[in-house]
Amino acid sequence: GSVLNEFFSPDILPLTPPELSIKTTSSKLNIVWDGIAYPDPIHYELTIIPETGAPIYITTEETELSLNVPPVGVIEVRTVCPSRELESSINKYEYALKGLFVAPNPVRKSDNAFIRCLLPESVDKITFRLYDIAGNRILIKEQSVNSLGEFRIPLNELLRSELSTGVYFLSLSYNGYNERTKFVIIR
């Protein structure tokens, strides 16, 4: 073959997995990655594996996505060139949406539901308050924290007794910051 053909041979020009840049909001996952230059058409295969729920599969030629996803999970991504039957290795990225979550939501009796929050600053303690749909406070609980970043607590560890079916509001506060989330219990 000619020098040109050798240059474009799969051995010399391997496909590299995309490097993702991930930004999160309280409801969206925004992903940007380097689109690689390649002589043949390529696309990207993303698998989003949430902590709870079914995986989400996306095939795209775009190098920027904004997705509604479950709060916590892993993204696997690879580059694919169908015409040369080439695939890159897979890069894995963990993600966590900002904020306060109860997952899964709705909560069923059999679920091992948990509360997850992202603490952007170092705090000694956080305070949880739980309200029913009518605004009645059901509990208030202070929790010691010794880490920055993600904090988790099983929902049943926070609750003294079982909650009946209904809509609830959970509030988290620390250092003057306050956040609230809604969740549903189905018994």
N, C-alpha and C positions, 0 to 999 in steps of 0.2 A: 504494500500500500504506500501511498504518498506520505510525505511528512505531515501534511494536514490531517489525513485520516488517523495517523498515529497520535497526533496531538489531541484529537477528540475521542480517542479510545477510552473506554470506561476505566481502564487501569490508571491512566494518567490523569483523568479528570473525574475523580470520585464525587459523588453527591454528598454535601455536608448537611447535617441537620440544622434547621434554622435556630438562631439565637433569639429567644423571645425577650421582649421588654414588656412587663406586665404592670398595669396600674389598676387599682380597684377603687370602686366607690361602694356605697352601701347596697347597691342593687346591680351593678354591672362590672363585668370583667373586660378591660380594654387591653388588647394585645397588639403589639407592633413588632415586626421582625425584619431582619435584613433579607430582602429579596436577592437571591444569588443570580449572577449572570451565568447562563448556560446556553449552549448552542441549540438545544432542543426544548420543546415546550415542557414545562414542569408544573406541578401543583403541590400543594401541601395537604397532608392528612393530619388532622388534630383529633385526638380522643380526649374528651373531658370526663374524668372519672370522679364523680362527686362522692363525698364521704357517705352520703345516704342517697339512694335512688339509682336509676339506670344511667349507664354511660351515654354521652352525647358524642356522635361522630360527625365530623365536618370535613369536607373536601373543598378546597378553595384555591384559586390562583391569586387571590388578594393577599397583600402583606400587612393588612390592618383589619382587625375585627373588634366589634363591640357586642358583647353577649350577655344575655340574662342567664345566670347559672346559679346552681345551689351554692350556699355560702362558703363551703370548704371543699377542696378537692385537689386533684392532680391533673395536669395537662401533659399529654404525650404528643409530640409533634415530629414529623419526618418529612423529608423532601422526596418526591417521586417523579421519575421521568418515564412515562409509559412507553414511549417509542424505543427506548433502549433497555426496557425492563430493568431499570435501576431504582433502588430505594436507598435512602440514607439510613444510618442508624437512628434510633429514637432518642430525642432529648426529653427529659422529664422535668417538670416545674411544679412545685406546690403553690397553691394560691389560697388566699383567705380574703373574703370580702370584708371591708371595714365594718366596724360596728358591733352591735349586740344581736345575737340570734338565739332562737330556740330551734333545735333540729332533732328529729324531723318535725315539720309543722304542716298539717295537724299532728298532734301527739295522740297515739292510741295506747291503750292500757299495756299492751305487750311491748311497746317500744322502750328502748333504753335511751330516752331523750336526754339531751344535755343542753346547757346554756353555754354559749361561747361568746367571748368578747375580745376585742383587740384593744390592748392598752397602749396608746401611743407614747405614754410617759411613765416614768417610774412612780409607783404609788405604794403605800403601805397597806391601805385597806380600801375596799370598795363596799358600797351599800346597795343591796337589792331591795326593791319594794315591789310587791305583787298586788295588783288590783283586779277586781272582777269587772264585768261590763258596765255595772252600775256605778263604778268609781269607788266602791268600798275597798279599803286596804285590807288585804288578807294577811300579809306578813311584811315584816321588815327584818332584814338580816345583814349584819356586817360580816365581811369575810376578809381575812388577812391575805395579802398577796405578796409574793416575794420574787416576782419576775416581771420583766417588761415584755410586751408583745402579747401573745395569745394566752388567754386564761379560760379554763373550762371547769365546769362543775356539773355533775349529774343533776338533772331536774329534781329527782326524788330525794337528793341530798339536801336541796334547798327547802323542799316542802316538808312540813311536819305530818301532814295527812294527805290523803288522796283528794284531788280536786274533782268536782263533778263536771259533766259535759258542759262546755261553754267557751266563751271568748274571754281571754285574760290579757292584761297589760303588765309587762315586766319593765321596771325602770332600774337603771344602773347609774350610780353617781359616785364621783370621786373628784377631789380637788376643785370643786365648783362646777365640774362638767356633769351634764345629765343627758342620758339617752334612754329612749323607750322603744319597746317592740311589742307587737301584738302576736299572740299565738292562740291556737284552738285546741281544746282537749275533747276527744271523742272517746267515750267509755263504752 
